[in-house]
Amino acid sequence: MKRLVLWLAAALALASCGRPAEPEAEDRSARAQFPPDKHGELVYQGYRVFTQTPKAARIYTGNSLTCASCHLDAGRKAHAAPMWAAFAMYPAYLSKVDRVVTLEERIQQCFRFSMNGFSPPQDSHEMRALIAYMQWLAIDRPVGVEQPGRGFPTVPRTGSDPNPLRGKQIYAQRCASCHGGQGEGMGYQEIQGTYAVPPVWGFNSFNKGAGMHRADLLAGFLKANMPLGNADLSDQDALDVAAWMGLQERWPDPRKGLLPGLLAQ
């Protein structure tokens, strides 16, 4: 009898392990945004990779950022590198590698630098899902036409060099309440593997090969989007904060190798 009870308990445990988990309410709500067919399911999977990258693309990520950490509002916000403006502009020349790249190659670079991880294969499920999501966002957008709001705005020269010490003060006054005094981010979510507010430096943030490590790009992002919901930094403020963030510790550019990169910190 005891052996039978143990056998039944084991069988029930195996059955429960094999049963798919009930989707969370927010997942059902997110899925409802997309078409109720197989294409819509792939688009939804791309949305999950985009917004829950450390969870949905775990084997390719090396930090706690998501795609949406930089491409705000799940890749839909103008002047935060929206995907609807980028999709139809590829293949495109990329100065970082000095050649024309496809959108898939550009995404691979994001994983390598911004995610401090590994490039997903172009035929991987994660890559196909991301492309499907970006294409869905770009429906009805013209092909090969520069869209207003693409990328980040360019911060004009102010006549003064960026001042990282002033940027440190502005960061403490305007940014630290959300991103943490040491740039560590806030509201870590263990299940998702990411933060409610992303880390902006340190070893859970992007590495030195990422576009955001360029002061001009980062300043444009800050000017257009920060503080979130109340973007009112002056041009000089944005340049100074970008200069301060550029001096902080983070993983080196993987193209330079680990030891040379660390010695250059």
ABEGO torsion letter per residue (X at the ends): XAAAAAAAAAAAAAAAAABBBBBBAAAAAAAAABBABAAAAAAAAAAAAAAAAAAAAAAABABABBAAAABBGGGABBGAGBAAAAAAAOBBBBAAAGBBBBAAAAAAAAAAAAAGBBBBBAABAAAAAAAAAAAAAABGBBBGBBBBGBEBBBBBBAGBBBBAAAAAAAAAAAAAAAAEAAGAEBGBBAAAGBBABBBABEAABBBAABAAABAAAAAAAAAAAOBBGBBABBAAAAAAAAAAAAABBBBBBAAAEAAAAAAAX
